[in-house]
Amino acid sequence: MNYTIFAASIGAAAVIWHITATLMIYESLRKRSLKVSFLFLRFLAPKYASQYREVTRKETGKTGPLFYHWIVSINAALVAAILLILDQIIQGRS
């Protein structure tokens, strides 16, 4: 039971982290006068992350930190979801 709560907590934190990183990327692009749509942010987040990566590479020669926050957070949420699914499968067999 403690494992399930831990994995769910990590997953919830990762989702909040991902949403925050996505909104910060959106705001960063908007401040650079690039056309971004808040209405379709959920669907266009990968495109905006890619745009952010390209823009920051052109400006500084390096990928901006928000891109890495975006990638790591979505992967952490995915891993937590997989662990929760595996936990449910294992508990179902016991």
Residue pairs with C-beta under 8 A, 6 or more apart in sequence:
3 87
4 84
4 87
7 80
7 83
7 84
7 87
8 80
8 84
10 76
10 80
11 76
11 77
11 80
11 81
11 84
14 73
14 74
14 76
14 77
14 80
15 73
15 77
17 69
17 73
17 76
18 70
18 73
18 74
18 77
21 66
21 69
21 70
21 73
22 41
22 45
22 48
22 49
22 70
23 41
24 66
24 69
25 45
25 48
25 49
25 52
25 66
25 67
25 70
26 36
26 38
26 41
26 48
28 52
28 64
28 66
29 36
29 48
29 51
29 52
29 55
30 36
32 55
34 51
34 55
36 44
36 48
37 44
41 48
45 70
49 67
49 70
49 71
52 64
52 66
52 67
53 63
53 64
53 67
55 64
56 62
56 63
56 64
56 67
57 63
